[in-house]
Amino acid sequence: MTNKNINKFIALFIAILFLTVSLLAIAFICKHANHDCSGQGCVVCEQLDFANNICKKIAMALASTLSVCLSFFFISSIQSSIMSNLGLPSLVTLKVRMNH
């Protein structure tokens, strides 16, 4: 395997692991939401809190990633519109042929 293929495999593995942990945490919360609580120090309640924290952290990570991506897209679209309105010459507008 080449280095590029290894990186793709690792990224795919992490994505599958991320999705599996998310779905299992949600399934655990749904299954044990109405359990018979034994009071102080209930193991199921502690596990529910842990699974809930995992879901909150995943949601926060996704929200921050989405906001960064949208900001980048917004800035790049504004930059391209400003550059086209300024009329600055580019290689395409100058019809420069680059032979190498």
MARBAKOL-744015 format. One record per atom (N, C-alpha, C): x negated, y, z. Coordinates in steps of 0.2 Angstrom, whole numbers, plus 5000, padded with zeros to 4 digits. Each point is the difference from the previous one (the first is absolute). Layout:
% MARBAKOL-744015
pt X = X&Y = Y&Z = Z
...
% end
This chain:
% MARBAKOL-744015
pt X = 4996&Y = 4994&Z = 5000
pt X = 5004&Y = 5006&Z = 5000
pt X = 4996&Y = 5006&Z = 5000
pt X = 5002&Y = 5005&Z = 4996
pt X = 4996&Y = 5006&Z = 5000
pt X = 5002&Y = 5005&Z = 5006
pt X = 4997&Y = 5005&Z = 5001
pt X = 5001&Y = 5004&Z = 5006
pt X = 5007&Y = 5004&Z = 4999
pt X = 5002&Y = 5001&Z = 4994
pt X = 5006&Y = 5004&Z = 4998
pt X = 5006&Y = 4995&Z = 5002
pt X = 4999&Y = 4993&Z = 4998
pt X = 5005&Y = 4995&Z = 5002
pt X = 5001&Y = 4999&Z = 5007
pt X = 4994&Y = 5000&Z = 5004
pt X = 5000&Y = 4999&Z = 5007
pt X = 5004&Y = 5006&Z = 5003
pt X = 4999&Y = 5006&Z = 4998
pt X = 5003&Y = 5006&Z = 5003
pt X = 5008&Y = 5000&Z = 4999
pt X = 5002&Y = 4997&Z = 4994
pt X = 5007&Y = 5000&Z = 4998
pt X = 5003&Y = 4994&Z = 5004
pt X = 4996&Y = 4995&Z = 5001
pt X = 5003&Y = 4994&Z = 5005
pt X = 5001&Y = 5003&Z = 5007
pt X = 4995&Y = 5003&Z = 5002
pt X = 5000&Y = 5003&Z = 5007
pt X = 5006&Y = 5005&Z = 5001
pt X = 5001&Y = 5004&Z = 4995
pt X = 5006&Y = 5005&Z = 5000
pt X = 5006&Y = 4996&Z = 5000
pt X = 5001&Y = 4995&Z = 4996
pt X = 5006&Y = 4996&Z = 5000
pt X = 5001&Y = 4997&Z = 5006
pt X = 4995&Y = 4997&Z = 5003
pt X = 5001&Y = 4996&Z = 5006
pt X = 5002&Y = 5005&Z = 5006
pt X = 4997&Y = 5006&Z = 5000
pt X = 5002&Y = 5004&Z = 5005
pt X = 5007&Y = 5003&Z = 4999
pt X = 5002&Y = 5001&Z = 4994
pt X = 5007&Y = 5002&Z = 4999
pt X = 5005&Y = 4995&Z = 5002
pt X = 4999&Y = 4993&Z = 4998
pt X = 5004&Y = 4995&Z = 5002
pt X = 5000&Y = 4999&Z = 5008
pt X = 4994&Y = 5001&Z = 5003
pt X = 5000&Y = 4999&Z = 5007
pt X = 5004&Y = 5006&Z = 5004
pt X = 5000&Y = 5006&Z = 4997
pt X = 5003&Y = 5006&Z = 5002
pt X = 5008&Y = 4999&Z = 5000
pt X = 5002&Y = 4997&Z = 4994
pt X = 5007&Y = 4999&Z = 4999
pt X = 5003&Y = 4994&Z = 5005
pt X = 4996&Y = 4995&Z = 5001
pt X = 5002&Y = 4995&Z = 5004
pt X = 5000&Y = 5002&Z = 5007
pt X = 4996&Y = 5004&Z = 5003
pt X = 5000&Y = 5002&Z = 5006
pt X = 5006&Y = 5005&Z = 5001
pt X = 5001&Y = 5004&Z = 4995
pt X = 5006&Y = 5004&Z = 5001
pt X = 5007&Y = 4996&Z = 5000
pt X = 5001&Y = 4996&Z = 4996
pt X = 5006&Y = 4996&Z = 4999
pt X = 5001&Y = 4995&Z = 5006
pt X = 4994&Y = 4997&Z = 5003
pt X = 5001&Y = 4996&Z = 5006
pt X = 5002&Y = 5004&Z = 5006
pt X = 4997&Y = 5006&Z = 5001
pt X = 5002&Y = 5005&Z = 5005
pt X = 5007&Y = 5002&Z = 5000
pt X = 5002&Y = 5001&Z = 4994
pt X = 5007&Y = 5002&Z = 4999
pt X = 5005&Y = 4994&Z = 5002
pt X = 4998&Y = 4994&Z = 4997
pt X = 5004&Y = 4994&Z = 5002
pt X = 5000&Y = 4999&Z = 5007
pt X = 4994&Y = 5001&Z = 5004
pt X = 5000&Y = 4998&Z = 5007
pt X = 5005&Y = 5005&Z = 5004
pt X = 5000&Y = 5007&Z = 4998
pt X = 5004&Y = 5005&Z = 5003
pt X = 5007&Y = 4998&Z = 4999
pt X = 5002&Y = 4998&Z = 4994
pt X = 5007&Y = 4998&Z = 4998
pt X = 5002&Y = 4994&Z = 5004
pt X = 4996&Y = 4995&Z = 5001
pt X = 5002&Y = 4994&Z = 5003
pt X = 5001&Y = 5001&Z = 5007
pt X = 4995&Y = 5004&Z = 5003
pt X = 5000&Y = 5000&Z = 5008
pt X = 5003&Y = 5007&Z = 5002
pt X = 5004&Y = 5003&Z = 4996
pt X = 5002&Y = 5007&Z = 5003
pt X = 5005&Y = 4999&Z = 5005
pt X = 5004&Y = 4995&Z = 5000
pt X = 5006&Y = 4999&Z = 5005
pt X = 4998&Y = 4994&Z = 5005
pt X = 4994&Y = 5000&Z = 5003
pt X = 4998&Y = 4994&Z = 5004
pt X = 5002&Y = 5001&Z = 5007
pt X = 5000&Y = 4995&Z = 5004
pt X = 5002&Y = 5001&Z = 5007
pt X = 4993&Y = 5002&Z = 5004
pt X = 5000&Y = 5006&Z = 5002
pt X = 4994&Y = 5003&Z = 5003
pt X = 5000&Y = 4998&Z = 5007
pt X = 4994&Y = 4998&Z = 5002
pt X = 4999&Y = 4997&Z = 5007
pt X = 4998&Y = 5006&Z = 5005
pt X = 4999&Y = 5006&Z = 4997
pt X = 4999&Y = 5006&Z = 5004
pt X = 4993&Y = 5002&Z = 4999
pt X = 4997&Y = 5002&Z = 5006
pt X = 4993&Y = 5003&Z = 5000
pt X = 4995&Y = 4995&Z = 4997
pt X = 4996&Y = 5001&Z = 4996
pt X = 4995&Y = 4996&Z = 4997
pt X = 5002&Y = 4995&Z = 4995
pt X = 5006&Y = 5001&Z = 4997
pt X = 5003&Y = 4995&Z = 4995
pt X = 4995&Y = 5000&Z = 4994
pt X = 4998&Y = 4994&Z = 4999
pt X = 4995&Y = 4999&Z = 4994
pt X = 5003&Y = 5001&Z = 4993
pt X = 5007&Y = 4999&Z = 4999
pt X = 5003&Y = 5001&Z = 4994
pt X = 5000&Y = 5008&Z = 4999
pt X = 5002&Y = 5003&Z = 5005
pt X = 5000&Y = 5008&Z = 5000
pt X = 4993&Y = 5003&Z = 4998
pt X = 4995&Y = 4997&Z = 5003
pt X = 4993&Y = 5002&Z = 4998
pt X = 4999&Y = 4999&Z = 4993
pt X = 5001&Y = 4994&Z = 4998
pt X = 4999&Y = 4998&Z = 4993
pt X = 5004&Y = 5005&Z = 4995
pt X = 5006&Y = 5001&Z = 5002
pt X = 5005&Y = 5005&Z = 4996
pt X = 4997&Y = 5007&Z = 5000
pt X = 4997&Y = 5002&Z = 5005
pt X = 4997&Y = 5007&Z = 5000
pt X = 4993&Y = 4999&Z = 4996
pt X = 4997&Y = 4995&Z = 5000
pt X = 4994&Y = 4999&Z = 4996
pt X = 5002&Y = 5000&Z = 4992
pt X = 5005&Y = 4996&Z = 4999
pt X = 5002&Y = 5000&Z = 4993
pt X = 5003&Y = 5007&Z = 4997
pt X = 5003&Y = 5003&Z = 5005
pt X = 5003&Y = 5007&Z = 4998
pt X = 4994&Y = 5005&Z = 4999
pt X = 4995&Y = 4999&Z = 5004
pt X = 4994&Y = 5005&Z = 4999
pt X = 4997&Y = 4998&Z = 4993
pt X = 4999&Y = 4994&Z = 4998
pt X = 4997&Y = 4998&Z = 4994
pt X = 5004&Y = 5003&Z = 4994
pt X = 5007&Y = 5000&Z = 5001
pt X = 5004&Y = 5003&Z = 4994
pt X = 4999&Y = 5007&Z = 5000
pt X = 5000&Y = 5004&Z = 5006
pt X = 4999&Y = 5007&Z = 5000
pt X = 4993&Y = 5002&Z = 4997
pt X = 4995&Y = 4996&Z = 5001
pt X = 4993&Y = 5002&Z = 4998
pt X = 5000&Y = 4999&Z = 4992
pt X = 5003&Y = 4994&Z = 4998
pt X = 5001&Y = 4999&Z = 4993
pt X = 5003&Y = 5005&Z = 4996
pt X = 5006&Y = 5003&Z = 5003
pt X = 5004&Y = 5005&Z = 4997
pt X = 4996&Y = 5006&Z = 5000
pt X = 4996&Y = 5002&Z = 5005
pt X = 4996&Y = 5006&Z = 5000
pt X = 4995&Y = 5000&Z = 4995
pt X = 4997&Y = 4994&Z = 4999
pt X = 4994&Y = 4999&Z = 4995
pt X = 5003&Y = 5001&Z = 4993
pt X = 5006&Y = 4997&Z = 4999
pt X = 5003&Y = 5001&Z = 4993
pt X = 5002&Y = 5007&Z = 4999
pt X = 5003&Y = 5003&Z = 5005
pt X = 5002&Y = 5007&Z = 4999
pt X = 4994&Y = 5005&Z = 4999
pt X = 4995&Y = 4999&Z = 5003
pt X = 4994&Y = 5004&Z = 4999
pt X = 4997&Y = 4999&Z = 4993
pt X = 5000&Y = 4993&Z = 4998
pt X = 4997&Y = 4999&Z = 4994
pt X = 5004&Y = 5003&Z = 4994
pt X = 5007&Y = 4999&Z = 5001
pt X = 5004&Y = 5003&Z = 4995
pt X = 5000&Y = 5008&Z = 5000
pt X = 4999&Y = 5003&Z = 5006
pt X = 4999&Y = 5007&Z = 4999
pt X = 4994&Y = 5002&Z = 4997
pt X = 4994&Y = 4997&Z = 5001
pt X = 4994&Y = 5001&Z = 4997
pt X = 5000&Y = 4999&Z = 4993
pt X = 5003&Y = 4995&Z = 4997
pt X = 5001&Y = 4998&Z = 4993
pt X = 5005&Y = 5006&Z = 4997
pt X = 5005&Y = 5002&Z = 5003
pt X = 5004&Y = 5005&Z = 4997
pt X = 4997&Y = 5007&Z = 5000
pt X = 4996&Y = 5001&Z = 5005
pt X = 4996&Y = 5006&Z = 5000
pt X = 4995&Y = 5000&Z = 4994
pt X = 4997&Y = 4995&Z = 4999
pt X = 4995&Y = 5000&Z = 4995
pt X = 5003&Y = 5000&Z = 4993
pt X = 5006&Y = 4997&Z = 4999
pt X = 5004&Y = 5000&Z = 4994
pt X = 5002&Y = 5008&Z = 4999
pt X = 5003&Y = 5003&Z = 5005
pt X = 5002&Y = 5007&Z = 5000
pt X = 4995&Y = 5004&Z = 4998
pt X = 4994&Y = 5000&Z = 5003
pt X = 4994&Y = 5004&Z = 4999
pt X = 4997&Y = 4999&Z = 4993
pt X = 5000&Y = 4994&Z = 4998
pt X = 4997&Y = 4999&Z = 4993
pt X = 5005&Y = 5002&Z = 4995
pt X = 5007&Y = 5000&Z = 5001
pt X = 5004&Y = 5002&Z = 4995
pt X = 5000&Y = 5008&Z = 4999
pt X = 4999&Y = 5003&Z = 5006
pt X = 5000&Y = 5007&Z = 5000
pt X = 4993&Y = 5002&Z = 4997
pt X = 4995&Y = 4997&Z = 5001
pt X = 4993&Y = 5001&Z = 4997
pt X = 5001&Y = 5000&Z = 4993
pt X = 5003&Y = 4994&Z = 4997
pt X = 5000&Y = 5000&Z = 4993
pt X = 5004&Y = 5005&Z = 4997
pt X = 5006&Y = 5002&Z = 5003
pt X = 5004&Y = 5005&Z = 4997
pt X = 4997&Y = 5007&Z = 5000
pt X = 4996&Y = 5001&Z = 5005
pt X = 4996&Y = 5006&Z = 5001
pt X = 4995&Y = 5001&Z = 4994
pt X = 4996&Y = 4994&Z = 5000
pt X = 4995&Y = 5000&Z = 4995
pt X = 5003&Y = 5000&Z = 4992
pt X = 5005&Y = 4998&Z = 4999
pt X = 5003&Y = 5000&Z = 4993
pt X = 5003&Y = 5007&Z = 4999
pt X = 5002&Y = 5004&Z = 5005
pt X = 5003&Y = 5007&Z = 5000
pt X = 4994&Y = 5005&Z = 4999
pt X = 4994&Y = 4998&Z = 5003
pt X = 4995&Y = 5005&Z = 4999
pt X = 4997&Y = 5000&Z = 4993
pt X = 5001&Y = 4995&Z = 4997
pt X = 4997&Y = 5000&Z = 4993
pt X = 4993&Y = 4998&Z = 4999
pt X = 4997&Y = 4997&Z = 5006
pt X = 4993&Y = 4999&Z = 4999
pt X = 4998&Y = 4994&Z = 4995
pt X = 4995&Y = 5001&Z = 4996
pt X = 4999&Y = 4995&Z = 4995
pt X = 4997&Y = 4993&Z = 5003
pt X = 5003&Y = 4995&Z = 4997
pt X = 4997&Y = 4994&Z = 5002
pt X = 4997&Y = 4996&Z = 4994
pt X = 4997&Y = 4994&Z = 5001
pt X = 4997&Y = 4997&Z = 4994
pt X = 5006&Y = 4998&Z = 4995
pt X = 5006&Y = 4999&Z = 5002
pt X = 5005&Y = 4998&Z = 4996
pt X = 5002&Y = 5006&Z = 4996
pt X = 5001&Y = 5006&Z = 5003
pt X = 5002&Y = 5006&Z = 4997
pt X = 4995&Y = 5003&Z = 4995
pt X = 4994&Y = 4999&Z = 5002
pt X = 4994&Y = 5002&Z = 4995
pt X = 4999&Y = 4994&Z = 4995
pt X = 5003&Y = 4995&Z = 5000
pt X = 4999&Y = 4994&Z = 4996
pt X = 4993&Y = 4998&Z = 4999
pt X = 4997&Y = 4999&Z = 5006
pt X = 4993&Y = 4998&Z = 5000
pt X = 5000&Y = 4993&Z = 4999
pt X = 4996&Y = 4997&Z = 4996
pt X = 4999&Y = 4993&Z = 4999
pt X = 4993&Y = 4998&Z = 5003
pt X = 5001&Y = 4995&Z = 5005
pt X = 4995&Y = 4998&Z = 5004
pt X = 4998&Y = 4993&Z = 4997
pt X = 4994&Y = 5000&Z = 4997
pt X = 4997&Y = 4993&Z = 4997
pt X = 4994&Y = 4998&Z = 5004
pt X = 5001&Y = 4994&Z = 5003
pt X = 4994&Y = 4998&Z = 5004
pt X = 5000&Y = 4992&Z = 4999
% end
